[in-house]
């Protein structure tokens, strides 16, 4: 199995080449319903997570959305 090195919130992470962004986020224990993702300097809609696949040196910034009052 081959790996790609990607950067998640500035930290290097090795993932399978066949991993989608959604797979990666779930593996890292993010709730995909309550996050915003910047993928290579572009904000992605969460409907794109399942068909976006990791490439070497990709950068992913995850912002967790919290509520309060």
mmCIF file as Biopython writes it, N, C-alpha, C and O atoms, coordinates in Angstrom:
data_model
#
loop_
_atom_site.group_PDB
_atom_site.id
_atom_site.type_symbol
_atom_site.label_atom_id
_atom_site.label_alt_id
_atom_site.label_comp_id
_atom_site.label_asym_id
_atom_site.label_entity_id
_atom_site.label_seq_id
_atom_site.pdbx_PDB_ins_code
_atom_site.Cartn_x
_atom_site.Cartn_y
_atom_site.Cartn_z
_atom_site.occupancy
_atom_site.B_iso_or_equiv
_atom_site.auth_seq_id
_atom_site.auth_asym_id
_atom_site.pdbx_PDB_model_num
ATOM 1   N N  . UNK A ? 1  ? 0.855   -1.174 0.000  1.0 0.0 1  A 1 
ATOM 2   C CA . UNK A ? 1  ? 0.000   0.000  0.000  1.0 0.0 1  A 1 
ATOM 3   C C  . UNK A ? 1  ? 0.903   1.239  0.000  1.0 0.0 1  A 1 
ATOM 4   O O  . UNK A ? 1  ? 1.897   1.288  0.724  1.0 0.0 1  A 1 
ATOM 5   N N  . UNK A ? 2  ? 0.556   2.221  -0.803 1.0 0.0 2  A 1 
ATOM 6   C CA . UNK A ? 2  ? 1.350   3.442  -0.906 1.0 0.0 2  A 1 
ATOM 7   C C  . UNK A ? 2  ? 0.729   4.548  -0.061 1.0 0.0 2  A 1 
ATOM 8   O O  . UNK A ? 2  ? -0.478  4.579  0.177  1.0 0.0 2  A 1 
ATOM 9   N N  . UNK A ? 3  ? 1.606   5.461  0.386  1.0 0.0 3  A 1 
ATOM 10  C CA . UNK A ? 3  ? 1.193   6.541  1.268  1.0 0.0 3  A 1 
ATOM 11  C C  . UNK A ? 3  ? 1.495   7.898  0.654  1.0 0.0 3  A 1 
ATOM 12  O O  . UNK A ? 3  ? 2.388   8.043  -0.181 1.0 0.0 3  A 1 
ATOM 13  N N  . UNK A ? 4  ? 0.725   8.887  1.090  1.0 0.0 4  A 1 
ATOM 14  C CA . UNK A ? 4  ? 0.989   10.289 0.802  1.0 0.0 4  A 1 
ATOM 15  C C  . UNK A ? 4  ? 1.231   10.990 2.121  1.0 0.0 4  A 1 
ATOM 16  O O  . UNK A ? 4  ? 0.619   10.646 3.131  1.0 0.0 4  A 1 
ATOM 17  N N  . UNK A ? 5  ? 2.115   11.967 2.120  1.0 0.0 5  A 1 
ATOM 18  C CA . UNK A ? 5  ? 2.269   12.825 3.284  1.0 0.0 5  A 1 
ATOM 19  C C  . UNK A ? 5  ? 1.486   14.099 3.021  1.0 0.0 5  A 1 
ATOM 20  O O  . UNK A ? 5  ? 1.739   14.811 2.049  1.0 0.0 5  A 1 
ATOM 21  N N  . UNK A ? 6  ? 0.533   14.376 3.900  1.0 0.0 6  A 1 
ATOM 22  C CA . UNK A ? 6  ? -0.275  15.588 3.814  1.0 0.0 6  A 1 
ATOM 23  C C  . UNK A ? 6  ? -0.084  16.357 5.119  1.0 0.0 6  A 1 
ATOM 24  O O  . UNK A ? 6  ? 0.478   15.833 6.081  1.0 0.0 6  A 1 
ATOM 25  N N  . UNK A ? 7  ? -0.551  17.592 5.143  1.0 0.0 7  A 1 
ATOM 26  C CA . UNK A ? 7  ? -0.420  18.415 6.338  1.0 0.0 7  A 1 
ATOM 27  C C  . UNK A ? 7  ? -1.815  18.795 6.830  1.0 0.0 7  A 1 
ATOM 28  O O  . UNK A ? 7  ? -2.580  19.454 6.126  1.0 0.0 7  A 1 
ATOM 29  N N  . UNK A ? 8  ? -2.129  18.367 8.051  1.0 0.0 8  A 1 
ATOM 30  C CA . UNK A ? 8  ? -3.425  18.643 8.660  1.0 0.0 8  A 1 
ATOM 31  C C  . UNK A ? 8  ? -3.188  19.610 9.810  1.0 0.0 8  A 1 
ATOM 32  O O  . UNK A ? 8  ? -2.512  19.276 10.784 1.0 0.0 8  A 1 
ATOM 33  N N  . UNK A ? 9  ? -3.743  20.800 9.693  1.0 0.0 9  A 1 
ATOM 34  C CA . UNK A ? 9  ? -3.541  21.863 10.688 1.0 0.0 9  A 1 
ATOM 35  C C  . UNK A ? 9  ? -2.056  22.043 11.002 1.0 0.0 9  A 1 
ATOM 36  O O  . UNK A ? 9  ? -1.667  22.221 12.156 1.0 0.0 9  A 1 
ATOM 37  N N  . UNK A ? 10 ? -1.234  21.992 9.947  1.0 0.0 10 A 1 
ATOM 38  C CA . UNK A ? 10 ? 0.196   22.244 10.078 1.0 0.0 10 A 1 
ATOM 39  C C  . UNK A ? 10 ? 1.043   21.044 10.469 1.0 0.0 10 A 1 
ATOM 40  O O  . UNK A ? 10 ? 2.270   21.140 10.488 1.0 0.0 10 A 1 
ATOM 41  N N  . UNK A ? 11 ? 0.416   19.917 10.782 1.0 0.0 11 A 1 
ATOM 42  C CA . UNK A ? 11 ? 1.145   18.721 11.206 1.0 0.0 11 A 1 
ATOM 43  C C  . UNK A ? 11 ? 1.206   17.702 10.071 1.0 0.0 11 A 1 
ATOM 44  O O  . UNK A ? 11 ? 0.197   17.420 9.426  1.0 0.0 11 A 1 
ATOM 45  N N  . UNK A ? 12 ? 2.406   17.148 9.830  1.0 0.0 12 A 1 
ATOM 46  C CA . UNK A ? 12 ? 2.556   16.123 8.795  1.0 0.0 12 A 1 
ATOM 47  C C  . UNK A ? 12 ? 1.806   14.871 9.208  1.0 0.0 12 A 1 
ATOM 48  O O  . UNK A ? 12 ? 1.825   14.479 10.375 1.0 0.0 12 A 1 
ATOM 49  N N  . UNK A ? 13 ? 1.140   14.242 8.237  1.0 0.0 13 A 1 
ATOM 50  C CA . UNK A ? 13 ? 0.374   13.032 8.485  1.0 0.0 13 A 1 
ATOM 51  C C  . UNK A ? 13 ? 0.504   12.138 7.258  1.0 0.0 13 A 1 
ATOM 52  O O  . UNK A ? 13 ? 0.333   12.604 6.132  1.0 0.0 13 A 1 
ATOM 53  N N  . UNK A ? 14 ? 0.804   10.865 7.465  1.0 0.0 14 A 1 
ATOM 54  C CA . UNK A ? 14 ? 0.860   9.899  6.363  1.0 0.0 14 A 1 
ATOM 55  C C  . UNK A ? 14 ? -0.485  9.211  6.241  1.0 0.0 14 A 1 
ATOM 56  O O  . UNK A ? 14 ? -1.026  8.701  7.222  1.0 0.0 14 A 1 
ATOM 57  N N  . UNK A ? 15 ? -1.021  9.202  5.028  1.0 0.0 15 A 1 
ATOM 58  C CA . UNK A ? 15 ? -2.304  8.544  4.791  1.0 0.0 15 A 1 
ATOM 59  C C  . UNK A ? 15 ? -2.205  7.703  3.523  1.0 0.0 15 A 1 
ATOM 60  O O  . UNK A ? 15 ? -1.336  7.925  2.680  1.0 0.0 15 A 1 
ATOM 61  N N  . UNK A ? 16 ? -3.104  6.739  3.405  1.0 0.0 16 A 1 
ATOM 62  C CA . UNK A ? 16 ? -3.152  5.918  2.198  1.0 0.0 16 A 1 
ATOM 63  C C  . UNK A ? 16 ? -3.488  6.778  0.989  1.0 0.0 16 A 1 
ATOM 64  O O  . UNK A ? 16 ? -4.278  7.716  1.097  1.0 0.0 16 A 1 
ATOM 65  N N  . UNK A ? 17 ? -2.900  6.472  -0.155 1.0 0.0 17 A 1 
ATOM 66  C CA . UNK A ? 17 ? -3.195  7.215  -1.380 1.0 0.0 17 A 1 
ATOM 67  C C  . UNK A ? 17 ? -4.672  7.143  -1.740 1.0 0.0 17 A 1 
ATOM 68  O O  . UNK A ? 17 ? -5.211  8.066  -2.351 1.0 0.0 17 A 1 
ATOM 69  N N  . UNK A ? 18 ? -5.324  6.055  -1.366 1.0 0.0 18 A 1 
ATOM 70  C CA . UNK A ? 18 ? -6.729  5.863  -1.738 1.0 0.0 18 A 1 
ATOM 71  C C  . UNK A ? 18 ? -7.706  6.555  -0.786 1.0 0.0 18 A 1 
ATOM 72  O O  . UNK A ? 18 ? -8.917  6.463  -0.984 1.0 0.0 18 A 1 
ATOM 73  N N  . UNK A ? 19 ? -7.205  7.246  0.244  1.0 0.0 19 A 1 
ATOM 74  C CA . UNK A ? 19 ? -8.097  7.887  1.216  1.0 0.0 19 A 1 
ATOM 75  C C  . UNK A ? 19 ? -8.735  9.142  0.643  1.0 0.0 19 A 1 
ATOM 76  O O  . UNK A ? 19 ? -8.074  9.984  0.034  1.0 0.0 19 A 1 
ATOM 77  N N  . UNK A ? 20 ? -10.038 9.239  0.858  1.0 0.0 20 A 1 
ATOM 78  C CA . UNK A ? 20 ? -10.719 10.489 0.517  1.0 0.0 20 A 1 
ATOM 79  C C  . UNK A ? 20 ? -10.566 11.443 1.696  1.0 0.0 20 A 1 
ATOM 80  O O  . UNK A ? 20 ? -10.183 11.038 2.794  1.0 0.0 20 A 1 
ATOM 81  N N  . UNK A ? 21 ? -10.866 12.697 1.458  1.0 0.0 21 A 1 
ATOM 82  C CA . UNK A ? 21 ? -10.829 13.685 2.533  1.0 0.0 21 A 1 
ATOM 83  C C  . UNK A ? 21 ? -11.783 13.278 3.643  1.0 0.0 21 A 1 
ATOM 84  O O  . UNK A ? 21 ? -11.454 13.417 4.822  1.0 0.0 21 A 1 
ATOM 85  N N  . UNK A ? 22 ? -12.954 12.780 3.287  1.0 0.0 22 A 1 
ATOM 86  C CA . UNK A ? 22 ? -13.922 12.349 4.300  1.0 0.0 22 A 1 
ATOM 87  C C  . UNK A ? 22 ? -13.352 11.210 5.138  1.0 0.0 22 A 1 
ATOM 88  O O  . UNK A ? 22 ? -13.475 11.225 6.363  1.0 0.0 22 A 1 
ATOM 89  N N  . UNK A ? 23 ? -12.724 10.215 4.489  1.0 0.0 23 A 1 
ATOM 90  C CA . UNK A ? 23 ? -12.093 9.108  5.219  1.0 0.0 23 A 1 
ATOM 91  C C  . UNK A ? 23 ? -11.061 9.635  6.216  1.0 0.0 23 A 1 
ATOM 92  O O  . UNK A ? 23 ? -11.018 9.204  7.368  1.0 0.0 23 A 1 
ATOM 93  N N  . UNK A ? 24 ? -10.239 10.564 5.758  1.0 0.0 24 A 1 
ATOM 94  C CA . UNK A ? 24 ? -9.192  11.119 6.604  1.0 0.0 24 A 1 
ATOM 95  C C  . UNK A ? 24 ? -9.784  11.853 7.796  1.0 0.0 24 A 1 
ATOM 96  O O  . UNK A ? 24 ? -9.322  11.674 8.923  1.0 0.0 24 A 1 
ATOM 97  N N  . UNK A ? 25 ? -10.797 12.673 7.563  1.0 0.0 25 A 1 
ATOM 98  C CA . UNK A ? 25 ? -11.414 13.433 8.649  1.0 0.0 25 A 1 
ATOM 99  C C  . UNK A ? 25 ? -12.062 12.520 9.676  1.0 0.0 25 A 1 
ATOM 100 O O  . UNK A ? 25 ? -11.958 12.760 10.879 1.0 0.0 25 A 1 
ATOM 101 N N  . UNK A ? 26 ? -12.727 11.477 9.207  1.0 0.0 26 A 1 
ATOM 102 C CA . UNK A ? 26 ? -13.348 10.519 10.129 1.0 0.0 26 A 1 
ATOM 103 C C  . UNK A ? 26 ? -12.271 9.776  10.912 1.0 0.0 26 A 1 
ATOM 104 O O  . UNK A ? 26 ? -12.403 9.579  12.120 1.0 0.0 26 A 1 
ATOM 105 N N  . UNK A ? 27 ? -11.198 9.358  10.223 1.0 0.0 27 A 1 
ATOM 106 C CA . UNK A ? 27 ? -10.090 8.679  10.895 1.0 0.0 27 A 1 
ATOM 107 C C  . UNK A ? 27 ? -9.497  9.552  11.997 1.0 0.0 27 A 1 
ATOM 108 O O  . UNK A ? 27 ? -9.124  9.050  13.057 1.0 0.0 27 A 1 
ATOM 109 N N  . UNK A ? 28 ? -9.410  10.858 11.747 1.0 0.0 28 A 1 
ATOM 110 C CA . UNK A ? 28 ? -8.867  11.792 12.734 1.0 0.0 28 A 1 
ATOM 111 C C  . UNK A ? 28 ? -9.911  12.236 13.758 1.0 0.0 28 A 1 
ATOM 112 O O  . UNK A ? 28 ? -9.646  13.119 14.575 1.0 0.0 28 A 1 
ATOM 113 N N  . UNK A ? 29 ? -11.090 11.628 13.716 1.0 0.0 29 A 1 
ATOM 114 C CA . UNK A ? 29 ? -12.159 11.818 14.692 1.0 0.0 29 A 1 
ATOM 115 C C  . UNK A ? 29 ? -12.809 13.200 14.645 1.0 0.0 29 A 1 
ATOM 116 O O  . UNK A ? 29 ? -13.215 13.735 15.677 1.0 0.0 29 A 1 
ATOM 117 N N  . UNK A ? 30 ? -12.905 13.778 13.444 1.0 0.0 30 A 1 
ATOM 118 C CA . UNK A ? 30 ? -13.648 15.021 13.270 1.0 0.0 30 A 1 
ATOM 119 C C  . UNK A ? 30 ? -15.093 14.685 12.923 1.0 0.0 30 A 1 
ATOM 120 O O  . UNK A ? 30 ? -15.347 13.753 12.159 1.0 0.0 30 A 1 
ATOM 121 N N  . UNK A ? 31 ? -16.033 15.431 13.473 1.0 0.0 31 A 1 
ATOM 122 C CA . UNK A ? 31 ? -17.433 15.301 13.102 1.0 0.0 31 A 1 
ATOM 123 C C  . UNK A ? 31 ? -17.633 16.159 11.851 1.0 0.0 31 A 1 
ATOM 124 O O  . UNK A ? 31 ? -17.625 17.387 11.933 1.0 0.0 31 A 1 
ATOM 125 N N  . UNK A ? 32 ? -17.810 15.519 10.704 1.0 0.0 32 A 1 
ATOM 126 C CA . UNK A ? 32 ? -17.863 16.238 9.432  1.0 0.0 32 A 1 
ATOM 127 C C  . UNK A ? 32 ? -19.085 17.152 9.300  1.0 0.0 32 A 1 
ATOM 128 O O  . UNK A ? 32 ? -19.165 17.945 8.361  1.0 0.0 32 A 1 
ATOM 129 N N  . UNK A ? 33 ? -20.031 17.047 10.227 1.0 0.0 33 A 1 
ATOM 130 C CA . UNK A ? 33 ? -21.193 17.932 10.191 1.0 0.0 33 A 1 
ATOM 131 C C  . UNK A ? 33 ? -20.911 19.289 10.831 1.0 0.0 33 A 1 
ATOM 132 O O  . UNK A ? 33 ? -21.645 20.249 10.599 1.0 0.0 33 A 1 
ATOM 133 N N  . UNK A ? 34 ? -19.848 19.373 11.637 1.0 0.0 34 A 1 
ATOM 134 C CA . UNK A ? 34 ? -19.591 20.589 12.406 1.0 0.0 34 A 1 
ATOM 135 C C  . UNK A ? 34 ? -18.186 21.138 12.191 1.0 0.0 34 A 1 
ATOM 136 O O  . UNK A ? 34 ? -17.549 21.620 13.128 1.0 0.0 34 A 1 
ATOM 137 N N  . UNK A ? 35 ? -17.704 21.062 10.946 1.0 0.0 35 A 1 
ATOM 138 C CA . UNK A ? 35 ? -16.381 21.606 10.638 1.0 0.0 35 A 1 
ATOM 139 C C  . UNK A ? 35 ? -16.425 22.370 9.322  1.0 0.0 35 A 1 
ATOM 140 O O  . UNK A ? 35 ? -17.307 22.169 8.487  1.0 0.0 35 A 1 
ATOM 141 N N  . UNK A ? 36 ? -15.458 23.237 9.169  1.0 0.0 36 A 1 
ATOM 142 C CA . UNK A ? 36 ? -15.187 23.877 7.881  1.0 0.0 36 A 1 
ATOM 143 C C  . UNK A ? 36 ? -13.782 23.433 7.492  1.0 0.0 36 A 1 
ATOM 144 O O  . UNK A ? 36 ? -12.898 23.338 8.343  1.0 0.0 36 A 1 
ATOM 145 N N  . UNK A ? 37 ? -13.578 23.163 6.209  1.0 0.0 37 A 1 
ATOM 146 C CA . UNK A ? 37 ? -12.286 22.656 5.755  1.0 0.0 37 A 1 
ATOM 147 C C  . UNK A ? 37 ? -11.744 23.535 4.637  1.0 0.0 37 A 1 
ATOM 148 O O  . UNK A ? 37 ? -12.426 23.831 3.655  1.0 0.0 37 A 1 
ATOM 149 N N  . UNK A ? 38 ? -10.485 23.944 4.825  1.0 0.0 38 A 1 
ATOM 150 C CA . UNK A ? 38 ? -9.746  24.615 3.768  1.0 0.0 38 A 1 
ATOM 151 C C  . UNK A ? 38 ? -8.764  23.590 3.219  1.0 0.0 38 A 1 
ATOM 152 O O  . UNK A ? 38 ? -7.894  23.098 3.938  1.0 0.0 38 A 1 
ATOM 153 N N  . UNK A ? 39 ? -8.912  23.277 1.946  1.0 0.0 39 A 1 
ATOM 154 C CA . UNK A ? 39 ? -8.094  22.265 1.285  1.0 0.0 39 A 1 
ATOM 155 C C  . UNK A ? 39 ? -7.260  22.955 0.217  1.0 0.0 39 A 1 
ATOM 156 O O  . UNK A ? 39 ? -7.796  23.450 -0.774 1.0 0.0 39 A 1 
ATOM 157 N N  . UNK A ? 40 ? -5.954  22.986 0.419  1.0 0.0 40 A 1 
ATOM 158 C CA . UNK A ? 40 ? -5.047  23.683 -0.505 1.0 0.0 40 A 1 
ATOM 159 C C  . UNK A ? 40 ? -5.520  25.107 -0.793 1.0 0.0 40 A 1 
ATOM 160 O O  . UNK A ? 40 ? -5.614  25.529 -1.946 1.0 0.0 40 A 1 
ATOM 161 N N  . UNK A ? 41 ? -5.813  25.831 0.277  1.0 0.0 41 A 1 
ATOM 162 C CA . UNK A ? 41 ? -6.208  27.250 0.228  1.0 0.0 41 A 1 
ATOM 163 C C  . UNK A ? 41 ? -7.572  27.496 -0.396 1.0 0.0 41 A 1 
ATOM 164 O O  . UNK A ? 41 ? -7.855  28.611 -0.835 1.0 0.0 41 A 1 
ATOM 165 N N  . UNK A ? 42 ? -8.418  26.481 -0.442 1.0 0.0 42 A 1 
ATOM 166 C CA . UNK A ? 42 ? -9.776  26.638 -0.969 1.0 0.0 42 A 1 
ATOM 167 C C  . UNK A ? 42 ? -10.763 26.034 0.024  1.0 0.0 42 A 1 
ATOM 168 O O  . UNK A ? 42 ? -10.596 24.894 0.458  1.0 0.0 42 A 1 
ATOM 169 N N  . UNK A ? 43 ? -11.790 26.797 0.382  1.0 0.0 43 A 1 
ATOM 170 C CA . UNK A ? 43 ? -12.822 26.285 1.278  1.0 0.0 43 A 1 
ATOM 171 C C  . UNK A ? 43 ? -13.679 25.287 0.503  1.0 0.0 43 A 1 
ATOM 172 O O  . UNK A ? 43 ? -14.170 25.584 -0.586 1.0 0.0 43 A 1 
ATOM 173 N N  . UNK A ? 44 ? -13.848 24.094 1.085  1.0 0.0 44 A 1 
ATOM 174 C CA . UNK A ? 44 ? -14.651 23.058 0.432  1.0 0.0 44 A 1 
ATOM 175 C C  . UNK A ? 44 ? -15.988 22.903 1.117  1.0 0.0 44 A 1 
ATOM 176 O O  . UNK A ? 44 ? -16.084 22.983 2.342  1.0 0.0 44 A 1 
ATOM 177 N N  . UNK A ? 45 ? -17.014 22.681 0.329  1.0 0.0 45 A 1 
ATOM 178 C CA . UNK A ? 45 ? -18.319 22.298 0.848  1.0 0.0 45 A 1 
ATOM 179 C C  . UNK A ? 45 ? -18.215 20.849 1.311  1.0 0.0 45 A 1 
ATOM 180 O O  . UNK A ? 45 ? -17.527 20.044 0.684  1.0 0.0 45 A 1 
ATOM 181 N N  . UNK A ? 46 ? -18.894 20.513 2.405  1.0 0.0 46 A 1 
ATOM 182 C CA . UNK A ? 46 ? -18.761 19.143 2.918  1.0 0.0 46 A 1 
ATOM 183 C C  . UNK A ? 46 ? -19.303 18.086 1.958  1.0 0.0 46 A 1 
ATOM 184 O O  . UNK A ? 46 ? -19.011 16.902 2.131  1.0 0.0 46 A 1 
ATOM 185 N N  . UNK A ? 47 ? -20.076 18.476 0.960  1.0 0.0 47 A 1 
ATOM 186 C CA . UNK A ? 47 ? -20.547 17.502 -0.036 1.0 0.0 47 A 1 
ATOM 187 C C  . UNK A ? 47 ? -19.408 17.042 -0.952 1.0 0.0 47 A 1 
ATOM 188 O O  . UNK A ? 47 ? -19.550 16.045 -1.661 1.0 0.0 47 A 1 
ATOM 189 N N  . UNK A ? 48 ? -18.288 17.755 -0.942 1.0 0.0 48 A 1 
ATOM 190 C CA . UNK A ? 48 ? -17.119 17.404 -1.765 1.0 0.0 48 A 1 
ATOM 191 C C  . UNK A ? 48 ? -16.135 16.487 -1.038 1.0 0.0 48 A 1 
ATOM 192 O O  . UNK A ? 48 ? -15.216 15.958 -1.664 1.0 0.0 48 A 1 
ATOM 193 N N  . UNK A ? 49 ? -16.309 16.290 0.259  1.0 0.0 49 A 1 
ATOM 194 C CA . UNK A ? 49 ? -15.332 15.543 1.044  1.0 0.0 49 A 1 
ATOM 195 C C  . UNK A ? 49 ? -15.139 14.119 0.530  1.0 0.0 49 A 1 
ATOM 196 O O  . UNK A ? 49 ? -14.013 13.620 0.504  1.0 0.0 49 A 1 
ATOM 197 N N  . UNK A ? 50 ? -16.223 13.460 0.123  1.0 0.0 50 A 1 
ATOM 198 C CA . UNK A ? 50 ? -16.126 12.041 -0.259 1.0 0.0 50 A 1 
ATOM 199 C C  . UNK A ? 50 ? -15.446 11.820 -1.607 1.0 0.0 50 A 1 
ATOM 200 O O  . UNK A ? 50 ? -14.959 10.719 -1.866 1.0 0.0 50 A 1 
ATOM 201 N N  . UNK A ? 51 ? -15.397 12.839 -2.478 1.0 0.0 51 A 1 
ATOM 202 C CA . UNK A ? 51 ? -14.756 12.636 -3.781 1.0 0.0 51 A 1 
ATOM 203 C C  . UNK A ? 51 ? -13.494 13.488 -3.962 1.0 0.0 51 A 1 
ATOM 204 O O  . UNK A ? 51 ? -13.048 13.724 -5.084 1.0 0.0 51 A 1 
ATOM 205 N N  . UNK A ? 52 ? -12.927 13.946 -2.837 1.0 0.0 52 A 1 
ATOM 206 C CA . UNK A ? 52 ? -11.643 14.646 -2.847 1.0 0.0 52 A 1 
ATOM 207 C C  . UNK A ? 52 ? -10.609 13.683 -2.281 1.0 0.0 52 A 1 
ATOM 208 O O  . UNK A ? 52 ? -10.726 13.250 -1.134 1.0 0.0 52 A 1 
ATOM 209 N N  . UNK A ? 53 ? -9.592  13.344 -3.081 1.0 0.0 53 A 1 
ATOM 210 C CA . UNK A ? 53 ? -8.600  12.356 -2.662 1.0 0.0 53 A 1 
ATOM 211 C C  . UNK A ? 53 ? -7.257  13.022 -2.417 1.0 0.0 53 A 1 
ATOM 212 O O  . UNK A ? 53 ? -6.869  13.962 -3.111 1.0 0.0 53 A 1 
ATOM 213 N N  . UNK A ? 54 ? -6.560  12.511 -1.414 1.0 0.0 54 A 1 
ATOM 214 C CA . UNK A ? 54 ? -5.312  13.099 -0.953 1.0 0.0 54 A 1 
ATOM 215 C C  . UNK A ? 54 ? -4.192  12.943 -1.979 1.0 0.0 54 A 1 
ATOM 216 O O  . UNK A ? 54 ? -4.010  11.878 -2.571 1.0 0.0 54 A 1 
ATOM 217 N N  . UNK A ? 55 ? -3.452  14.026 -2.172 1.0 0.0 55 A 1 
ATOM 218 C CA . UNK A ? 55 ? -2.273  14.045 -3.027 1.0 0.0 55 A 1 
ATOM 219 C C  . UNK A ? 55 ? -1.084  14.437 -2.150 1.0 0.0 55 A 1 
ATOM 220 O O  . UNK A ? 55 ? -1.274  15.090 -1.124 1.0 0.0 55 A 1 
ATOM 221 N N  . UNK A ? 56 ? 0.143   14.051 -2.534 1.0 0.0 56 A 1 
ATOM 222 C CA . UNK A ? 56 ? 1.308   14.412 -1.724 1.0 0.0 56 A 1 
ATOM 223 C C  . UNK A ? 56 ? 1.395   15.921 -1.501 1.0 0.0 56 A 1 
ATOM 224 O O  . UNK A ? 56 ? 1.189   16.719 -2.416 1.0 0.0 56 A 1 
ATOM 225 N N  . UNK A ? 57 ? 1.703   16.283 -0.269 1.0 0.0 57 A 1 
ATOM 226 C CA . UNK A ? 57 ? 1.923   17.673 0.154  1.0 0.0 57 A 1 
ATOM 227 C C  . UNK A ? 57 ? 0.652   18.523 0.221  1.0 0.0 57 A 1 
ATOM 228 O O  . UNK A ? 57 ? 0.744   19.743 0.351  1.0 0.0 57 A 1 
ATOM 229 N N  . UNK A ? 58 ? -0.534  17.903 0.137  1.0 0.0 58 A 1 
ATOM 230 C CA . UNK A ? 58 ? -1.773  18.662 0.315  1.0 0.0 58 A 1 
ATOM 231 C C  . UNK A ? 58 ? -1.792  19.294 1.697  1.0 0.0 58 A 1 
ATOM 232 O O  . UNK A ? 58 ? -1.222  18.751 2.644  1.0 0.0 58 A 1 
ATOM 233 N N  . UNK A ? 59 ? -2.448  20.440 1.810  1.0 0.0 59 A 1 
ATOM 234 C CA . UNK A ? 59 ? -2.634  21.073 3.107  1.0 0.0 59 A 1 
ATOM 235 C C  . UNK A ? 59 ? -4.126  21.134 3.422  1.0 0.0 59 A 1 
ATOM 236 O O  . UNK A ? 59 ? -4.943  21.549 2.599  1.0 0.0 59 A 1 
ATOM 237 N N  . UNK A ? 60 ? -4.445  20.716 4.616  1.0 0.0 60 A 1 
ATOM 238 C CA . UNK A ? 60 ? -5.830  20.687 5.072  1.0 0.0 60 A 1 
ATOM 239 C C  . UNK A ? 60 ? -5.887  21.434 6.400  1.0 0.0 60 A 1 
ATOM 240 O O  . UNK A ? 60 ? -5.190  21.071 7.348  1.0 0.0 60 A 1 
ATOM 241 N N  . UNK A ? 61 ? -6.702  22.460 6.470  1.0 0.0 61 A 1 
ATOM 242 C CA . UNK A ? 61 ? -6.929  23.171 7.705  1.0 0.0 61 A 1 
ATOM 243 C C  . UNK A ? 61 ? -8.371  22.940 8.105  1.0 0.0 61 A 1 
ATOM 244 O O  . UNK A ? 61 ? -9.292  23.217 7.338  1.0 0.0 61 A 1 
ATOM 245 N N  . UNK A ? 62 ? -8.561  22.426 9.321  1.0 0.0 62 A 1 
ATOM 246 C CA . UNK A ? 62 ? -9.892  22.087 9.819  1.0 0.0 62 A 1 
ATOM 247 C C  . UNK A ? 62 ? -10.258 23.055 10.913 1.0 0.0 62 A 1 
ATOM 248 O O  . UNK A ? 62 ? -9.507  23.255 11.868 1.0 0.0 62 A 1 
ATOM 249 N N  . UNK A ? 63 ? -11.427 23.658 10.764 1.0 0.0 63 A 1 
ATOM 250 C CA . UNK A ? 63 ? -11.952 24.591 11.759 1.0 0.0 63 A 1 
ATOM 251 C C  . UNK A ? 63 ? -13.204 23.964 12.336 1.0 0.0 63 A 1 
ATOM 252 O O  . UNK A ? 63 ? -14.155 23.667 11.612 1.0 0.0 63 A 1 
ATOM 253 N N  . UNK A ? 64 ? -13.198 23.764 13.649 1.0 0.0 64 A 1 
ATOM 254 C CA . UNK A ? 64 ? -14.343 23.167 14.330 1.0 0.0 64 A 1 
ATOM 255 C C  . UNK A ? 64 ? -15.335 24.271 14.688 1.0 0.0 64 A 1 
ATOM 256 O O  . UNK A ? 64 ? -14.963 25.305 15.242 1.0 0.0 64 A 1 
ATOM 257 N N  . UNK A ? 65 ? -16.581 24.032 14.367 1.0 0.0 65 A 1 
ATOM 258 C CA . UNK A ? 65 ? -17.642 24.994 14.633 1.0 0.0 65 A 1 
ATOM 259 C C  . UNK A ? 65 ? -18.289 24.619 15.953 1.0 0.0 65 A 1 
ATOM 260 O O  . UNK A ? 65 ? -18.749 23.492 16.132 1.0 0.0 65 A 1 
ATOM 261 N N  . UNK A ? 66 ? -18.321 25.568 16.875 1.0 0.0 66 A 1 
ATOM 262 C CA . UNK A ? 66 ? -18.946 25.327 18.175 1.0 0.0 66 A 1 
ATOM 263 C C  . UNK A ? 66 ? -20.037 26.359 18.397 1.0 0.0 66 A 1 
ATOM 264 O O  . UNK A ? 66 ? -19.977 27.478 17.886 1.0 0.0 66 A 1 
ATOM 265 N N  . UNK A ? 67 ? -21.012 25.963 19.155 1.0 0.0 67 A 1 
ATOM 266 C CA . UNK A ? 67 ? -22.112 26.865 19.484 1.0 0.0 67 A 1 
ATOM 267 C C  . UNK A ? 67 ? -22.057 27.234 20.951 1.0 0.0 67 A 1 
ATOM 268 O O  . UNK A ? 67 ? -21.344 26.604 21.732 1.0 0.0 67 A 1 
ATOM 269 N N  . UNK A ? 68 ? -22.769 28.199 21.304 1.0 0.0 68 A 1 
ATOM 270 C CA . UNK A ? 68 ? -22.810 28.607 22.697 1.0 0.0 68 A 1 
ATOM 271 C C  . UNK A ? 68 ? -23.723 29.807 22.861 1.0 0.0 68 A 1 
ATOM 272 O O  . UNK A ? 68 ? -24.258 30.361 21.901 1.0 0.0 68 A 1 
ATOM 273 N N  . UNK A ? 69 ? -23.869 30.167 24.076 1.0 0.0 69 A 1 
ATOM 274 C CA . UNK A ? 69 ? -24.743 31.310 24.259 1.0 0.0 69 A 1 
ATOM 275 C C  . UNK A ? 69 ? -24.590 31.962 25.591 1.0 0.0 69 A 1 
ATOM 276 O O  . UNK A ? 69 ? -25.272 32.945 25.880 1.0 0.0 69 A 1 
#
